[in-house]
């Protein structure tokens, strides 16, 4: 049986300031920015995050604006189709979810920013912006807690401060 798909609304750069649910964390990483960027654009990025089963690029390389990927999360219970609307090679990318297999939100977008802070260190700032749908708003605390595990797992992965 074919999985149902639910359309998500578009989200641009401004959504990272206006989203009803906004989560942001900064990780000071004792690795060069290029190394962290490689992790974030690898074949299975974020493999260290326990709520993510698999992240798969569905666009050919080189990656950039217009690239797409599919994310399987929560033991495969939710699948997301993502579209990249900002790409600054080696530094930053942003995407929004175009379709989801579970209708938990109206819009969801993420921004990843990697900035050198020294010769062998960098700061990685991860922003998650969500506009839940009306039915899922009571689940905001649970959803926020689940999303924060991405930050916890990333902090552990990079042994970041």
N, C-alpha and C positions, 0 to 999 in steps of 0.2 A: 504494500500500500504506500502511495506517495505521501510524504510528509506535508502537512499544511504549511503555508507561508503567510505571514502577516507583514504588510508593508509598514515601514517606519517612516516618519516624516523627515525631511531634509534638515541638516544641521550644519552650520558654518562656524567660522571662527568666533563670532559673537556669542554663540551658544555657551561657550566656556565661561562666560561672565553672567549669563542670565538663566541658566538651567535651574529648575526647582531643587534638584538634588545634585550637589557639586562636591566631589571628593578630589582632594589633591594631596600629593605627598612628594617630598624631595629626598633623594637619596645621595649622600656624599659617598662616592665610590672610589676606592683606591686602585683604579684601573684607568688607562687612557680612554678618552672619549671614543676613539675609533674602535676600541675593543667592545665597549658597551653598545655602540651603534651596530656592530656586527652581530651581537646577540639579538638585538631587536629586529634585525632584518634577516635572520637565519631561516633555514628551511622549516623549523618548528619553533618559532620564537615563543618565549614565555613558558617553555616546557617545565620550568621550576614551579609554576603556579598550580596548586593542587586542584582548583576548581575547573581548570582547563584541561580537557582531554587531548585536544589536538588543534593546532593553528596551522592552516594550509594556505599558502599563496595560490591564487587561481589565475594570476596574471604572469606573463613571462617577464624575465629580467631583461633590461634593467627596470627596477621598480621606480614609481614616481606618481605624480598626480594622475588619477584615473585607475591606479592599480586596485586589485580586489583580493580579498581572502575570505576564507570560511573558518569559523571557530566553532568547535564542538565543546560545550561546557556542561558542567554538572552531570558527569558520567554519561554524556550524550543526550541528556533529557532536553537540552536547548542547543540549537544551532543558529549561528548568526552569519549573515552575509554582509561583509563590510566593503566600503568604498572610500578610497583615500582622496581627500580634497586639498591637502597641503603636503608638500614634500620638499624639504630643504636637505639635500643629500648630506649625510654625515652629521646632521644637527637636529632636525625636527621633522616629525610627520603627524598628521591628524587625519582621522577617518570618522565616518558615521556609519551606523548600521542601516542598511537599506531594507533588509528583510530578517525576520526572526521566526523561528518555529513555534515560539510561545509568545502570546500577546501581552507582555508585561509592561511595555513602555510605548510611548508615542515617538520619542526620539532618544537616541543614545549616541554619544560621540566620545572619542578619546584623543588626547594630545600627549605626545611623547617629545620631550625636549632634553637633549644631551649637550652640556656645555663644559668645555675644559676648565678646570680650576687650578691646574698645575701641570707639570710635565707628565706625570703618571697618574693623574687623578681627574675626576670629573663630577659634575652634579647631573643627576637624572631626575627630571620633574615629570610626574605622571598625573594627568588630570582626566577624570571621568565625569562626564556631564550626562544627566538623565532627566527626562521628563516622563514620569510614570503615567500610565493611563489611569483613568478614574477608578477602575476596579482594583488595580494593584496598589493604590496609594496606601491602604492600611498595612501593606507589606514593606513600606519604605525602610523601617528599622532593620528588618531581616535582610532585605536586598542590600542595604548599605553595609551591613556586617559581612555579607558574602563578598561584596566587592572589595572591602578592606582587606580580605585575606590575600588579594592580589598584591597589595602593598606589603603585608607582613611577609609573604613568601619571597618577594623581591628583595626586601631588606635582608632577609636571611641568606638568599642566594649570593648577594654581593657583599655580605658582611658589612653592610653600610651603617653609617651613623644616622 
